[in-house]
């Protein structure tokens, strides 16, 4: 298993609504990114429908986190990433699912209905995650567009650099 560092992150952003308007801001994660740090960072933001964390790692997989109250809902785009990346392993452990083998099929794991109430049905999110022709950042971009914060998402990604 490799040790992911901040430089392995393509980006990490928080998205939330206030007064019906989306705000998307880059997340500052220091050192090796981990799930507890990510969830703690997201808890600092307001949000009428919770706060979304959209994280893309090394053009390999994404993690979508939704913090609402004291609960964190999770989705990982590729369960096999847990064999290589500590963040992915932490998500898989939190979801209490068995670790996939390297030769297993790349499938999402977690809460496919994580953003259903915001405008993207579980079936659509599952189909998006199954599209092997898309990079993780493209999948997150599609999620952002569908939920209505595509422009803000692009601006935040550009700010990350």
C-alpha positions in Angstrom: 0.0 0.0 0.0 1.4 3.4 -0.9 1.4 6.3 1.4 -0.8 9.0 -0.1 0.3 12.6 0.5 -1.3 15.9 -0.2 0.6 16.0 -3.5 -1.3 12.8 -4.5 -4.5 14.6 -4.2 -5.9 16.0 -7.4 -8.1 18.2 -5.3 -10.4 18.3 -2.3 -13.3 20.7 -2.1 -16.3 21.3 0.2 -19.7 22.2 -1.3 -22.7 23.4 0.7 -25.8 25.5 0.4 -26.8 28.6 2.3 -30.0 30.4 1.5 -30.5 28.1 -1.4 -27.1 29.0 -3.1 -24.2 26.7 -3.5 -20.7 27.6 -2.2 -17.7 25.5 -3.2 -14.3 26.1 -1.5 -11.0 24.2 -1.6 -10.2 22.1 1.4 -6.8 22.5 3.0 -5.6 19.1 4.1 -2.1 18.8 5.5 0.1 15.7 5.6 -1.3 12.4 4.6 -5.0 12.8 3.9 -7.2 10.6 6.0 -10.9 10.2 6.5 -11.1 11.6 10.0 -9.2 14.8 9.0 -11.5 15.1 6.0 -14.7 14.7 8.0 -13.4 17.1 10.7 -12.6 19.7 8.0 -16.1 19.4 6.5 -17.8 19.8 9.9 -16.5 23.4 10.1 -18.8 24.4 7.2 -22.4 25.4 7.4 -25.0 23.8 5.2 -28.7 23.5 5.1 -28.5 20.0 3.5 -25.1 19.1 5.0 -21.7 19.5 3.5 -20.3 17.6 0.6 -16.6 16.7 0.4 -15.4 15.9 -3.1 -11.9 14.4 -3.2 -10.0 13.1 -6.2 -6.8 11.1 -5.6 -4.1 10.6 -8.2 -6.5 10.3 -11.1 -7.3 6.9 -9.6 -10.5 7.2 -7.5 -12.7 9.7 -5.8 -14.3 9.8 -2.4 -17.6 11.6 -1.8 -18.4 12.4 1.8 -21.6 14.0 3.1 -21.6 15.3 6.6 -25.1 16.0 8.0 -25.4 16.5 11.7 -23.3 14.0 13.5 -23.3 11.5 10.6 -21.0 11.1 7.7 -22.2 9.2 4.6 -19.5 7.8 2.3 -19.1 6.8 -1.3 -15.8 5.6 -3.0 -15.7 5.3 -6.8 -13.4 2.2 -6.8 -13.3 -0.2 -4.0 -10.1 -1.8 -5.3 -8.2 1.5 -4.6 -8.2 0.4 -0.9 -5.4 -2.0 -1.8 -3.1 0.9 -2.6 -4.3 4.1 -0.9 -4.7 4.6 2.9 -7.7 7.0 2.4 -9.5 4.5 0.3 -8.7 1.8 2.9 -10.1 3.9 5.7 -13.4 4.5 3.7 -13.7 0.7 3.0 -13.1 0.0 6.7 -15.6 2.6 7.8 -18.2 1.0 5.4 -17.4 -2.3 7.0 -16.9 -4.1 3.6 -14.3 -6.7 2.8 -11.1 -5.5 1.2 -11.1 -6.3 -2.5 -8.3 -8.1 -4.3 -6.1 -6.3 -6.8 -7.7 -8.3 -9.6 -11.3 -7.6 -8.6 -13.5 -5.5 -10.8 -13.5 -1.8 -10.1 -16.8 -1.0 -8.5 -18.1 1.8 -6.3 -18.9 1.1 -2.6 -20.9 3.0 -0.1 -24.0 5.1 -0.2 -25.1 5.5 -3.9 -28.1 7.6 -2.6 -25.7 10.0 -0.9 -27.0 13.0 -3.1 -30.3 11.6 -4.2 -32.3 14.3 -2.3 -30.1 16.9 -3.9 -30.9 15.9 -7.5 -28.8 12.8 -8.5 -30.5 9.5 -8.2 -28.6 6.5 -6.9 -29.0 4.7 -10.2 -27.5 7.6 -12.1 -24.6 7.9 -9.6 -23.9 4.2 -9.9 -23.9 4.4 -13.7 -21.5 7.3 -13.6 -19.1 5.4 -11.3 -19.3 2.4 -13.6 -18.1 4.5 -16.6 -14.5 3.2 -17.0 -13.8 5.9 -19.7 -14.1 8.7 -17.2 -11.4 10.0 -14.8 -12.5 10.5 -11.2 -12.4 14.3 -11.6 -14.7 14.0 -14.6 -17.1 12.0 -12.5 -17.1 14.6 -9.7 -17.5 17.3 -12.3 -20.6 15.5 -13.6 -22.0 15.2 -10.0 -21.4 18.9 -9.5 -23.1 19.8 -12.7 -26.1 17.6 -11.9 -26.5 19.1 -8.4 -26.2 22.6 -9.7 -22.8 23.8 -8.7 -20.7 23.0 -11.8 -19.4 26.6 -12.3 -18.5 27.0 -8.6 -16.8 23.6 -8.7 -14.7 24.5 -11.7 -13.7 27.8 -10.0 -12.6 25.9 -6.8 -10.6 23.4 -8.8 -8.8 26.1 -10.6 -8.0 27.8 -7.3 -6.4 24.6 -6.1 -4.1 24.8 -9.1 
